[in-house]
Amino acid sequence: GRKNSHFYDESNSSNLVGYVWDLWREGRALELVDTLMGDSYPEDQVLRCIQIGLLCVQESAMDRPSMSNVVFMLSNDTTLPSPKQPAFIMKESYYSGDPLTSEGSHSINEVTITML
């Protein structure tokens, strides 16, 4: 698995959510599974959990499922909607400069990062 803090990715995703989104769109979401798991996991269930997770972080709060819907989706085999772009990824039109400096960098929803 990958930790959500101090995330480093050579594919230049801005954060863990962005990395997951990129892999999902490229059809490579199973690369998120820890290699120590080997082949001892049901791929369809892992992909379903990733898809539900992406539904929960969609950019528009109106598109996100309620917790009761999340529980329903996790406990049933109903068809899931396709996730839309997550809220916490950098869009190129909004980004310029170094993500660790305050100048010219921010997320789409104006969340800021303060380095202490």
C-alpha positions in Angstrom: 0.0 0.0 0.0 0.9 3.6 -0.3 0.7 6.1 2.5 -1.4 9.3 2.0 1.4 11.5 3.6 4.8 12.2 2.0 3.5 10.7 -1.3 6.0 10.6 -4.1 5.1 9.5 -7.6 7.3 9.7 -10.6 4.3 10.1 -12.9 3.9 13.6 -11.6 0.4 13.2 -10.1 -0.1 16.0 -7.6 -1.2 13.7 -4.7 -2.5 10.2 -3.8 -6.0 11.0 -5.0 -4.7 12.3 -8.3 -2.5 9.2 -8.7 -5.5 6.9 -8.1 -7.6 8.9 -10.6 -4.8 8.7 -13.2 -4.5 4.9 -12.8 -8.3 4.5 -12.9 -8.7 6.5 -16.1 -5.8 4.4 -17.7 -7.4 1.1 -16.7 -4.5 0.4 -14.3 -6.2 0.7 -10.9 -5.0 -2.7 -9.8 -1.5 -1.3 -9.6 -2.6 0.3 -6.3 -2.7 -3.1 -4.6 0.3 -3.8 -2.4 2.6 -6.2 -4.2 2.9 -8.2 -1.0 -0.7 -9.3 -1.6 0.5 -11.3 -4.6 -2.6 -12.7 -6.4 -4.5 -13.4 -3.2 -7.3 -10.8 -3.6 -10.5 -10.7 -5.7 -9.8 -8.2 -8.4 -13.5 -7.3 -9.0 -13.9 -6.4 -5.3 -10.8 -4.3 -5.2 -11.8 -2.4 -8.3 -15.3 -1.9 -6.9 -13.8 -0.4 -3.7 -11.5 1.9 -5.7 -14.5 3.0 -7.8 -16.6 3.7 -4.7 -13.7 5.6 -3.2 -13.5 7.7 -6.3 -17.2 8.4 -6.2 -16.7 9.7 -2.6 -14.1 12.3 -3.7 -15.8 13.7 -6.8 -15.3 17.4 -7.3 -19.0 18.3 -6.9 -20.4 17.4 -3.5 -23.8 16.9 -5.2 -22.3 14.0 -7.2 -20.9 12.2 -4.1 -22.9 9.4 -2.6 -24.3 9.6 0.9 -22.9 7.2 3.5 -26.0 5.1 3.4 -25.5 4.7 -0.4 -21.8 3.9 0.2 -22.8 1.1 2.6 -25.4 -0.1 0.0 -22.8 -0.1 -2.8 -20.3 -2.0 -0.7 -22.8 -4.7 0.3 -24.5 -5.2 -3.0 -23.5 -6.0 -6.6 -25.5 -3.2 -8.2 -24.0 -1.4 -11.2 -22.0 1.7 -10.1 -21.9 5.0 -11.9 -18.6 6.1 -13.4 -16.7 8.5 -11.1 -16.1 12.1 -12.2 -12.9 14.0 -11.6 -11.9 14.2 -7.9 -11.9 17.4 -6.0 -8.4 17.4 -4.7 -6.3 17.2 -7.9 -4.5 20.0 -9.6 -5.8 21.2 -12.9 -3.2 22.5 -15.3 -5.2 25.7 -16.0 -5.1 26.5 -12.3 -1.5 25.5 -11.7 1.7 27.2 -12.3 4.9 27.0 -10.4 6.2 24.7 -7.6 3.4 23.0 -5.7 5.4 23.5 -2.4 5.5 27.3 -2.8 2.5 29.5 -2.3 3.1 31.5 -5.5 0.7 30.4 -8.2 -0.3 27.1 -6.7 -3.7 26.1 -5.3 -6.3 23.4 -5.8 -9.5 23.8 -7.7 -11.4 24.4 -4.4 -8.9 26.9 -3.0 -7.6 24.5 -0.3 -4.1 25.6 0.7 -1.1 23.8 2.1 1.0 25.3 4.8 4.5 23.8 5.4 5.7 24.1 9.0 
